[in-house]
């Protein structure tokens, strides 16, 4: 697995939705793509995440990290989209990791059992 320290931001862009509190920053270095989700992952915003993951897989990404550090809320649509992204990555022969869910998102993943299915990693530095 590639080192997650991204030194270059040569391929970075944002997907912003003005109607909702949502931003998706995308940074790519080679075959590694990091997607930083900010705001709410819900019925309105979840399709944007899936679209971007598919776009990155089509462009040859082999490792995707969806960072949820700044995610404030996730509903069932968002949960289903995370599973859909993971399945798409598997079908493409890529790895997808869900990183840094906050306590509320972690609890939601645990209650639904998705913490047993999705690869989840805490990348936050130790305090």
VOBA-179090 format. One record per residue: residue number from 1; residue in one letter; x, y, z of N, C-alpha, C in turn. Coordinates in Angstrom, 1 decimal, decimal comma, padded with zeros to 4 digits. Atoms other than C-alpha are relative to their C-alpha. Last residue first. Example, Ala and Ser with C-alpha at 12.3 -4.5 7.8 and 13.67 -1.06 7.14 Angstrom:
REM residues 2
rec nr 2	rest S	n_px -000,9	n_py -001,1	n_pz 000,0	ca_px 013,7	ca_py -001,1	ca_pz 007,1	c_px -000,8	c_py 001,1	c_pz 000,8
rec nr 1	rest A	n_px 000,9	n_py -001,2	n_pz 000,0	ca_px 012,3	ca_py -004,5	ca_pz 007,8	c_px 000,9	c_py 001,2	c_pz 000,0
This chain:
REM residues 127
rec nr 127	rest X	n_px -000,1	n_py -001,3	n_pz -000,8	ca_px -002,2	ca_py 013,4	ca_pz 021,0	c_px 001,1	c_py -000,1	c_pz 001,1
rec nr 126	rest X	n_px 000,3	n_py 000,2	n_pz -001,4	ca_px -001,6	ca_py 010,6	ca_pz 018,5	c_px 000,2	c_py 001,3	c_pz 000,7
rec nr 125	rest X	n_px -001,2	n_py 000,1	n_pz -000,8	ca_px -001,8	ca_py 011,7	ca_pz 014,9	c_px -000,3	c_py -000,1	c_pz 001,5
rec nr 124	rest X	n_px -000,2	n_py -001,2	n_pz -000,7	ca_px -005,1	ca_py 011,0	ca_pz 013,1	c_px 001,3	c_py -000,2	c_pz 000,9
rec nr 123	rest X	n_px -001,4	n_py -000,6	n_pz 000,4	ca_px -004,8	ca_py 008,2	ca_pz 010,6	c_px 000,3	c_py 001,2	c_pz 000,8
rec nr 122	rest X	n_px -000,1	n_py -001,3	n_pz -000,7	ca_px -007,7	ca_py 006,1	ca_pz 012,0	c_px 001,4	c_py 000,4	c_pz -000,3
rec nr 121	rest X	n_px -001,3	n_py -000,2	n_pz -000,6	ca_px -008,4	ca_py 003,3	ca_pz 009,5	c_px 000,0	c_py 001,4	c_pz 000,6
rec nr 120	rest X	n_px 000,0	n_py -001,3	n_pz -000,6	ca_px -011,7	ca_py 001,8	ca_pz 008,3	c_px 001,4	c_py 000,1	c_pz 000,7
rec nr 119	rest X	n_px -001,3	n_py -000,2	n_pz -000,7	ca_px -011,9	ca_py -001,1	ca_pz 005,8	c_px 000,1	c_py 001,5	c_pz 000,5
rec nr 118	rest X	n_px -000,9	n_py -001,0	n_pz 000,6	ca_px -015,6	ca_py -001,4	ca_pz 005,2	c_px 001,3	c_py 000,0	c_pz 000,7
rec nr 117	rest X	n_px -000,1	n_py 000,2	n_pz 001,5	ca_px -017,3	ca_py -004,7	ca_pz 006,1	c_px 001,0	c_py 001,0	c_pz -000,6
rec nr 116	rest X	n_px -000,4	n_py 001,3	n_pz 000,3	ca_px -017,2	ca_py -005,0	ca_pz 009,9	c_px 000,3	c_py -000,3	c_pz -001,4
rec nr 115	rest X	n_px -001,4	n_py 000,1	n_pz -000,5	ca_px -017,4	ca_py -001,3	ca_pz 010,5	c_px 000,6	c_py -001,4	c_pz -000,2
rec nr 114	rest X	n_px -000,9	n_py -000,3	n_pz 001,1	ca_px -020,5	ca_py -001,5	ca_pz 008,3	c_px 001,5	c_py 000,1	c_pz 000,4
rec nr 113	rest X	n_px -000,9	n_py 001,2	n_pz 000,4	ca_px -022,3	ca_py -003,3	ca_pz 011,1	c_px 000,9	c_py 000,3	c_pz -001,1
rec nr 112	rest X	n_px 000,4	n_py 000,7	n_pz 001,3	ca_px -025,1	ca_py -000,7	ca_pz 011,1	c_px 000,8	c_py -001,2	c_pz -000,4
rec nr 111	rest X	n_px 001,4	n_py 000,4	n_pz -000,2	ca_px -024,6	ca_py 000,3	ca_pz 014,8	c_px -000,5	c_py -000,8	c_pz -001,3
rec nr 110	rest X	n_px 000,1	n_py 001,2	n_pz -000,9	ca_px -020,8	ca_py 000,3	ca_pz 014,2	c_px -001,4	c_py -000,5	c_pz 000,2
rec nr 109	rest X	n_px -000,6	n_py 001,1	n_pz 000,7	ca_px -020,8	ca_py 002,6	ca_pz 011,2	c_px -000,1	c_py -001,3	c_pz 000,8
rec nr 108	rest X	n_px 001,0	n_py 000,4	n_pz 001,0	ca_px -023,3	ca_py 004,9	ca_pz 013,0	c_px 000,6	c_py -001,2	c_pz -000,8
rec nr 107	rest X	n_px 001,1	n_py 000,6	n_pz -000,6	ca_px -021,0	ca_py 005,0	ca_pz 016,0	c_px -001,0	c_py -000,5	c_pz -001,0
rec nr 106	rest X	n_px -000,4	n_py 001,3	n_pz -000,5	ca_px -018,0	ca_py 005,8	ca_pz 013,9	c_px -001,1	c_py -000,8	c_pz 000,6
rec nr 105	rest X	n_px 000,0	n_py 000,9	n_pz 001,2	ca_px -019,9	ca_py 008,6	ca_pz 012,2	c_px 000,4	c_py -001,4	c_pz 000,4
rec nr 104	rest X	n_px 001,4	n_py 000,2	n_pz 000,5	ca_px -020,7	ca_py 010,1	ca_pz 015,6	c_px -000,1	c_py -000,9	c_pz -001,2
rec nr 103	rest X	n_px 000,7	n_py 000,9	n_pz -000,9	ca_px -017,2	ca_py 009,6	ca_pz 017,0	c_px -001,4	c_py -000,3	c_pz -000,5
rec nr 102	rest X	n_px 000,2	n_py -000,5	n_pz -001,4	ca_px -015,5	ca_py 011,1	ca_pz 014,0	c_px -000,8	c_py -000,9	c_pz 000,8
rec nr 101	rest X	n_px 001,4	n_py -000,4	n_pz -000,4	ca_px -014,5	ca_py 008,9	ca_pz 011,0	c_px 000,0	c_py 000,6	c_pz 001,4
rec nr 100	rest X	n_px 000,3	n_py -001,0	n_pz -001,0	ca_px -010,8	ca_py 009,1	ca_pz 010,3	c_px -001,4	c_py 000,4	c_pz 000,2
rec nr 99	rest X	n_px -000,9	n_py -000,5	n_pz -001,1	ca_px -010,3	ca_py 007,1	ca_pz 007,2	c_px -000,6	c_py 001,1	c_pz 000,9
rec nr 98	rest X	n_px 000,7	n_py -001,0	n_pz -000,7	ca_px -012,5	ca_py 004,9	ca_pz 005,0	c_px 000,9	c_py 000,5	c_pz 001,1
rec nr 97	rest X	n_px 000,0	n_py 000,0	n_pz -001,4	ca_px -010,2	ca_py 002,8	ca_pz 002,8	c_px -000,8	c_py 001,2	c_pz 000,5
rec nr 96	rest X	n_px 000,7	n_py -001,1	n_pz -000,5	ca_px -010,7	ca_py 001,7	ca_pz -000,8	c_px 000,0	c_py 000,0	c_pz 001,5
rec nr 95	rest X	n_px 000,2	n_py 000,0	n_pz -001,5	ca_px -008,3	ca_py -000,6	ca_pz -002,5	c_px -000,7	c_py 001,3	c_pz 000,4
rec nr 94	rest X	n_px -000,7	n_py -001,0	n_pz -000,8	ca_px -008,4	ca_py -001,2	ca_pz -006,3	c_px -000,4	c_py -000,2	c_pz 001,5
rec nr 93	rest X	n_px -001,3	n_py 000,5	n_pz -000,5	ca_px -009,1	ca_py -004,2	ca_pz -008,5	c_px 000,8	c_py 001,0	c_pz 000,8
rec nr 92	rest X	n_px -001,1	n_py -000,5	n_pz 000,8	ca_px -011,8	ca_py -002,4	ca_pz -010,4	c_px 001,4	c_py -000,5	c_pz 000,4
rec nr 91	rest X	n_px 000,2	n_py 000,5	n_pz 001,4	ca_px -014,5	ca_py -004,6	ca_pz -009,0	c_px 001,1	c_py 000,5	c_pz -000,9
rec nr 90	rest X	n_px -000,3	n_py 001,4	n_pz 000,1	ca_px -013,1	ca_py -004,0	ca_pz -005,5	c_px -000,2	c_py -000,5	c_pz -001,4
rec nr 89	rest X	n_px -001,4	n_py 000,1	n_pz -000,1	ca_px -013,2	ca_py -000,2	ca_pz -006,0	c_px 000,4	c_py -001,5	c_pz -000,1
rec nr 88	rest X	n_px -000,5	n_py -000,5	n_pz 001,3	ca_px -016,8	ca_py -000,3	ca_pz -007,2	c_px 001,6	c_py -000,2	c_pz 000,0
rec nr 87	rest X	n_px 000,2	n_py 001,1	n_pz 000,9	ca_px -017,7	ca_py -002,4	ca_pz -004,1	c_px 000,6	c_py 000,4	c_pz -001,4
rec nr 86	rest X	n_px -000,9	n_py 001,2	n_pz -000,4	ca_px -016,0	ca_py 000,1	ca_pz -001,8	c_px -000,2	c_py -001,1	c_pz -001,0
rec nr 85	rest X	n_px -001,4	n_py -000,4	n_pz 000,3	ca_px -017,7	ca_py 003,1	ca_pz -003,5	c_px 000,9	c_py -001,2	c_pz 000,2
rec nr 84	rest X	n_px -000,1	n_py 000,0	n_pz 001,5	ca_px -021,1	ca_py 001,3	ca_pz -003,3	c_px 001,4	c_py 000,4	c_pz -000,5
rec nr 83	rest X	n_px -000,1	n_py 001,4	n_pz 000,4	ca_px -020,5	ca_py 000,6	ca_pz 000,4	c_px 000,1	c_py -000,1	c_pz -001,5
rec nr 82	rest X	n_px -001,3	n_py 000,5	n_pz -000,4	ca_px -019,7	ca_py 004,3	ca_pz 001,0	c_px 000,2	c_py -001,5	c_pz -000,4
rec nr 81	rest X	n_px -001,0	n_py -000,5	n_pz 000,9	ca_px -022,7	ca_py 005,2	ca_pz -001,0	c_px 001,4	c_py -000,5	c_pz 000,3
rec nr 80	rest X	n_px 000,1	n_py 000,8	n_pz 001,2	ca_px -025,0	ca_py 003,1	ca_pz 001,1	c_px 001,0	c_py 000,3	c_pz -001,1
rec nr 79	rest X	n_px -000,6	n_py 001,3	n_pz -000,4	ca_px -023,7	ca_py 004,8	ca_pz 004,2	c_px -000,1	c_py -000,9	c_pz -001,2
rec nr 78	rest X	n_px -001,4	n_py -000,1	n_pz -000,1	ca_px -024,3	ca_py 008,2	ca_pz 002,6	c_px 000,7	c_py -001,3	c_pz 000,3
rec nr 77	rest X	n_px -000,5	n_py -000,2	n_pz 001,4	ca_px -027,8	ca_py 007,3	ca_pz 001,6	c_px 001,5	c_py 000,1	c_pz 000,0
rec nr 76	rest X	n_px 000,0	n_py 001,4	n_pz 000,7	ca_px -028,5	ca_py 005,9	ca_pz 005,1	c_px 000,5	c_py 000,1	c_pz -001,4
rec nr 75	rest X	n_px 001,2	n_py 000,7	n_pz -000,1	ca_px -027,4	ca_py 009,3	ca_pz 006,7	c_px 000,0	c_py -001,4	c_pz -000,8
rec nr 74	rest X	n_px 000,2	n_py 000,9	n_pz 001,1	ca_px -024,0	ca_py 010,8	ca_pz 007,4	c_px -001,4	c_py -000,7	c_pz 000,2
rec nr 73	rest X	n_px 001,2	n_py 000,8	n_pz -000,1	ca_px -023,3	ca_py 013,9	ca_pz 009,4	c_px 000,0	c_py -001,0	c_pz -001,2
rec nr 72	rest X	n_px 000,9	n_py -000,4	n_pz -001,1	ca_px -020,5	ca_py 016,3	ca_pz 010,2	c_px -001,1	c_py -001,0	c_pz 000,2
rec nr 71	rest X	n_px 001,4	n_py 000,4	n_pz 000,3	ca_px -017,7	ca_py 014,9	ca_pz 008,0	c_px -000,9	c_py 000,2	c_pz 001,2
rec nr 70	rest X	n_px 000,8	n_py -001,1	n_pz 000,0	ca_px -014,5	ca_py 016,8	ca_pz 008,6	c_px -001,5	c_py -000,3	c_pz -000,3
rec nr 69	rest X	n_px -000,4	n_py -000,8	n_pz -001,1	ca_px -012,3	ca_py 013,8	ca_pz 009,4	c_px -001,0	c_py 001,2	c_pz 000,2
rec nr 68	rest X	n_px 001,2	n_py -000,5	n_pz -000,6	ca_px -014,1	ca_py 011,6	ca_pz 006,9	c_px 000,2	c_py 000,9	c_pz 001,2
rec nr 67	rest X	n_px -000,3	n_py -000,6	n_pz -001,4	ca_px -011,2	ca_py 010,9	ca_pz 004,7	c_px -001,2	c_py 000,7	c_pz 000,5
rec nr 66	rest X	n_px 001,1	n_py -001,0	n_pz -000,2	ca_px -012,1	ca_py 008,7	ca_pz 001,7	c_px 000,2	c_py 000,4	c_pz 001,5
rec nr 65	rest X	n_px 000,3	n_py -000,3	n_pz -001,4	ca_px -008,8	ca_py 007,0	ca_pz 000,8	c_px -001,1	c_py 001,1	c_pz 000,1
rec nr 64	rest X	n_px 000,8	n_py -001,2	n_pz -000,3	ca_px -008,5	ca_py 005,5	ca_pz -002,7	c_px -000,2	c_py 000,0	c_pz 001,5
rec nr 63	rest X	n_px 000,3	n_py -000,1	n_pz -001,4	ca_px -005,9	ca_py 003,1	ca_pz -003,9	c_px -000,7	c_py 001,3	c_pz 000,2
rec nr 62	rest X	n_px -000,1	n_py 001,4	n_pz -000,6	ca_px -005,5	ca_py 001,8	ca_pz -007,4	c_px -000,2	c_py 000,0	c_pz 001,5
rec nr 61	rest X	n_px -000,4	n_py 000,1	n_pz -001,4	ca_px -006,6	ca_py 004,9	ca_pz -009,3	c_px 000,0	c_py -001,4	c_pz 000,5
rec nr 60	rest X	n_px -001,1	n_py 000,9	n_pz -000,4	ca_px -006,6	ca_py 004,4	ca_pz -013,1	c_px 000,4	c_py 000,0	c_pz 001,5
rec nr 59	rest X	n_px -001,3	n_py -000,7	n_pz 000,3	ca_px -008,6	ca_py 007,3	ca_pz -014,5	c_px 001,2	c_py -000,8	c_pz 000,5
rec nr 58	rest X	n_px -000,1	n_py 000,0	n_pz 001,5	ca_px -011,8	ca_py 005,1	ca_pz -014,5	c_px 001,3	c_py 000,6	c_pz -000,5
rec nr 57	rest X	n_px -000,3	n_py 001,4	n_pz 000,4	ca_px -011,2	ca_py 004,5	ca_pz -010,8	c_px 000,2	c_py -000,1	c_pz -001,5
rec nr 56	rest X	n_px -001,4	n_py 000,3	n_pz -000,3	ca_px -011,0	ca_py 008,3	ca_pz -010,3	c_px 000,4	c_py -001,4	c_pz -000,3
rec nr 55	rest X	n_px -000,9	n_py -000,8	n_pz 000,9	ca_px -014,2	ca_py 009,0	ca_pz -012,2	c_px 001,5	c_py -000,3	c_pz 000,3
rec nr 54	rest X	n_px 000,1	n_py 000,7	n_pz 001,3	ca_px -016,0	ca_py 006,2	ca_pz -010,3	c_px 001,0	c_py 000,7	c_pz -001,0
rec nr 53	rest X	n_px -000,7	n_py 001,3	n_pz -000,2	ca_px -014,9	ca_py 007,7	ca_pz -007,0	c_px 000,1	c_py -000,7	c_pz -001,3
rec nr 52	rest X	n_px -001,4	n_py -000,3	n_pz -000,1	ca_px -016,0	ca_py 011,2	ca_pz -008,1	c_px 000,8	c_py -001,3	c_pz 000,1
rec nr 51	rest X	n_px -000,5	n_py -000,4	n_pz 001,3	ca_px -019,4	ca_py 009,9	ca_pz -009,2	c_px 001,5	c_py 000,3	c_pz 000,0
rec nr 50	rest X	n_px -000,1	n_py 001,2	n_pz 000,8	ca_px -019,8	ca_py 008,0	ca_pz -005,9	c_px 000,4	c_py 000,4	c_pz -001,4
rec nr 49	rest X	n_px -001,1	n_py 000,8	n_pz -000,4	ca_px -019,0	ca_py 011,1	ca_pz -003,9	c_px 000,2	c_py -001,2	c_pz -000,9
rec nr 48	rest X	n_px -001,2	n_py -000,7	n_pz 000,4	ca_px -021,4	ca_py 013,3	ca_pz -005,9	c_px 001,3	c_py -000,7	c_pz 000,4
rec nr 47	rest X	n_px -000,3	n_py 000,3	n_pz 001,4	ca_px -024,2	ca_py 010,8	ca_pz -005,5	c_px 001,3	c_py 000,7	c_pz -000,5
rec nr 46	rest X	n_px -000,6	n_py 001,3	n_pz 000,2	ca_px -023,8	ca_py 011,1	ca_pz -001,7	c_px 000,2	c_py -000,4	c_pz -001,5
rec nr 45	rest X	n_px -001,4	n_py 000,0	n_pz 000,3	ca_px -024,5	ca_py 014,8	ca_pz -001,7	c_px 000,7	c_py -001,3	c_pz -000,3
rec nr 44	rest X	n_px -000,3	n_py -001,0	n_pz 001,0	ca_px -028,3	ca_py 015,2	ca_pz -001,9	c_px 001,5	c_py -000,1	c_pz -000,4
rec nr 43	rest X	n_px 000,7	n_py 000,2	n_pz 001,3	ca_px -029,3	ca_py 012,0	ca_pz -000,1	c_px 000,4	c_py 000,9	c_pz -001,1
rec nr 42	rest X	n_px 001,4	n_py 000,4	n_pz -000,1	ca_px -026,7	ca_py 012,5	ca_pz 002,6	c_px -000,6	c_py -000,2	c_pz -001,4
rec nr 41	rest X	n_px 000,1	n_py 001,0	n_pz 001,1	ca_px -023,0	ca_py 013,0	ca_pz 003,3	c_px -001,4	c_py -000,6	c_pz 000,1
rec nr 40	rest X	n_px 001,0	n_py 001,1	n_pz -000,1	ca_px -023,0	ca_py 016,2	ca_pz 005,3	c_px 000,0	c_py -000,9	c_pz -001,2
rec nr 39	rest X	n_px 001,4	n_py -000,4	n_pz -000,1	ca_px -020,0	ca_py 018,6	ca_pz 005,7	c_px -000,9	c_py -001,3	c_pz 000,2
rec nr 38	rest X	n_px 000,3	n_py -001,0	n_pz -001,0	ca_px -016,5	ca_py 018,0	ca_pz 004,5	c_px -001,5	c_py 000,3	c_pz 000,0
rec nr 37	rest X	n_px 001,4	n_py -000,4	n_pz 000,0	ca_px -015,3	ca_py 015,0	ca_pz 002,6	c_px -000,2	c_py 000,9	c_pz 001,2
rec nr 36	rest X	n_px 000,4	n_py -000,5	n_pz -001,4	ca_px -011,6	ca_py 014,6	ca_pz 001,9	c_px -001,4	c_py 000,6	c_pz -000,1
rec nr 35	rest X	n_px 001,2	n_py -000,8	n_pz 000,1	ca_px -010,9	ca_py 012,3	ca_pz -001,1	c_px -000,4	c_py 000,5	c_pz 001,4
rec nr 34	rest X	n_px 000,6	n_py -000,3	n_pz -001,4	ca_px -007,4	ca_py 011,0	ca_pz -001,3	c_px -001,1	c_py 000,9	c_pz -000,3
rec nr 33	rest X	n_px 001,0	n_py -001,1	n_pz 000,0	ca_px -006,3	ca_py 009,3	ca_pz -004,6	c_px -000,5	c_py 000,1	c_pz 001,5
rec nr 32	rest X	n_px 000,6	n_py -000,2	n_pz -001,3	ca_px -003,2	ca_py 007,0	ca_pz -004,9	c_px -000,9	c_py 001,3	c_pz -000,1
rec nr 31	rest X	n_px 001,2	n_py 000,9	n_pz -000,1	ca_px -002,4	ca_py 005,7	ca_pz -008,4	c_px -000,7	c_py 000,2	c_pz 001,3
rec nr 30	rest X	n_px -000,1	n_py 001,3	n_pz 000,6	ca_px 000,0	ca_py 008,5	ca_pz -009,1	c_px -001,3	c_py -000,7	c_pz 000,0
rec nr 29	rest X	n_px -001,5	n_py 000,2	n_pz 000,3	ca_px -000,5	ca_py 011,3	ca_pz -006,7	c_px 000,2	c_py -001,4	c_pz -000,5
rec nr 28	rest X	n_px -000,5	n_py 001,2	n_pz 000,7	ca_px -004,1	ca_py 012,5	ca_pz -006,6	c_px 001,5	c_py 000,1	c_pz -000,2
rec nr 27	rest X	n_px -001,5	n_py -000,1	n_pz 000,2	ca_px -005,8	ca_py 015,0	ca_pz -004,3	c_px 000,5	c_py -001,4	c_pz -000,6
rec nr 26	rest X	n_px -000,6	n_py 001,2	n_pz 000,6	ca_px -009,6	ca_py 015,4	ca_pz -004,3	c_px 001,5	c_py 000,3	c_pz -000,3
rec nr 25	rest X	n_px -001,3	n_py -000,3	n_pz 000,5	ca_px -011,4	ca_py 017,8	ca_pz -002,0	c_px 000,6	c_py -001,3	c_pz -000,5
rec nr 24	rest X	n_px -000,8	n_py 001,2	n_pz 000,3	ca_px -015,1	ca_py 017,1	ca_pz -001,6	c_px 001,3	c_py 000,5	c_pz -000,6
rec nr 23	rest X	n_px -001,2	n_py -000,2	n_pz 000,8	ca_px -017,2	ca_py 019,9	ca_pz -000,1	c_px 000,8	c_py -001,3	c_pz -000,1
rec nr 22	rest X	n_px -000,6	n_py 001,1	n_pz 000,6	ca_px -020,7	ca_py 019,9	ca_pz 001,3	c_px 001,2	c_py 000,4	c_pz -000,8
rec nr 21	rest X	n_px -001,3	n_py -000,2	n_pz -000,7	ca_px -022,9	ca_py 022,2	ca_pz 003,4	c_px 000,8	c_py -001,3	c_pz -000,4
rec nr 20	rest X	n_px -000,2	n_py 000,7	n_pz -001,2	ca_px -025,7	ca_py 022,2	ca_pz 000,9	c_px 001,3	c_py 000,2	c_pz 000,6
rec nr 19	rest X	n_px 001,3	n_py 000,1	n_pz -000,6	ca_px -027,0	ca_py 024,4	ca_pz -001,9	c_px 000,1	c_py -000,7	c_pz 001,4
rec nr 18	rest X	n_px 000,4	n_py -001,2	n_pz -000,7	ca_px -023,5	ca_py 025,6	ca_pz -002,9	c_px -001,3	c_py -000,1	c_pz 000,8
rec nr 17	rest X	n_px 001,4	n_py -000,2	n_pz 000,3	ca_px -022,2	ca_py 022,2	ca_pz -003,8	c_px -000,5	c_py 001,1	c_pz 000,8
rec nr 16	rest X	n_px 000,8	n_py -000,8	n_pz -001,0	ca_px -018,5	ca_py 022,1	ca_pz -004,1	c_px -001,4	c_py 000,1	c_pz -000,4
rec nr 15	rest X	n_px 001,3	n_py 000,1	n_pz 000,4	ca_px -016,3	ca_py 019,5	ca_pz -005,8	c_px -000,9	c_py 000,6	c_pz 001,0
rec nr 14	rest X	n_px 001,2	n_py 000,1	n_pz -001,0	ca_px -012,8	ca_py 020,5	ca_pz -005,2	c_px -001,3	c_py -000,1	c_pz -000,8
rec nr 13	rest X	n_px 001,1	n_py -000,8	n_pz 000,3	ca_px -009,6	ca_py 019,9	ca_pz -007,2	c_px -001,1	c_py -000,2	c_pz 001,0
rec nr 12	rest X	n_px 000,9	n_py -000,3	n_pz -001,1	ca_px -006,1	ca_py 018,6	ca_pz -006,7	c_px -001,2	c_py 000,8	c_pz -000,5
rec nr 11	rest X	n_px 001,3	n_py 000,3	n_pz 000,5	ca_px -003,8	ca_py 017,0	ca_pz -009,3	c_px -001,0	c_py 000,1	c_pz 001,2
rec nr 10	rest X	n_px 000,1	n_py -000,4	n_pz 001,5	ca_px -000,4	ca_py 018,5	ca_pz -008,7	c_px -001,4	c_py -000,3	c_pz -000,6
rec nr 9	rest X	n_px 001,5	n_py -000,2	n_pz 000,2	ca_px -000,9	ca_py 018,4	ca_pz -004,9	c_px -000,2	c_py 000,4	c_pz -001,5
rec nr 8	rest X	n_px 000,4	n_py -000,9	n_pz 001,1	ca_px 002,5	ca_py 017,0	ca_pz -004,3	c_px -001,5	c_py 000,1	c_pz -000,1
rec nr 7	rest X	n_px -000,9	n_py -001,1	n_pz 000,1	ca_px 004,0	ca_py 015,6	ca_pz -001,1	c_px -000,5	c_py 001,0	c_pz -001,0
rec nr 6	rest X	n_px 000,1	n_py -000,5	n_pz 001,4	ca_px 001,1	ca_py 013,3	ca_pz -000,3	c_px 000,9	c_py 001,2	c_pz 000,0
rec nr 5	rest X	n_px -000,5	n_py -001,3	n_pz -000,1	ca_px 001,9	ca_py 011,3	ca_pz 002,9	c_px 000,1	c_py 000,5	c_pz -001,5
rec nr 4	rest X	n_px 001,1	n_py -001,0	n_pz 000,1	ca_px -000,4	ca_py 008,3	ca_pz 002,5	c_px 000,5	c_py 001,5	c_pz 000,1
rec nr 3	rest X	n_px 000,0	n_py -000,9	n_pz -001,2	ca_px 002,4	ca_py 005,9	ca_pz 001,8	c_px -001,0	c_py 001,1	c_pz -000,2
rec nr 2	rest X	n_px -000,8	n_py -001,2	n_pz 000,2	ca_px 001,3	ca_py 003,4	ca_pz -000,9	c_px 000,0	c_py 000,9	c_pz 001,3
rec nr 1	rest X	n_px 000,8	n_py -001,2	n_pz 000,0	ca_px 000,0	ca_py 000,0	ca_pz 000,0	c_px 000,9	c_py 001,2	c_pz 000,0
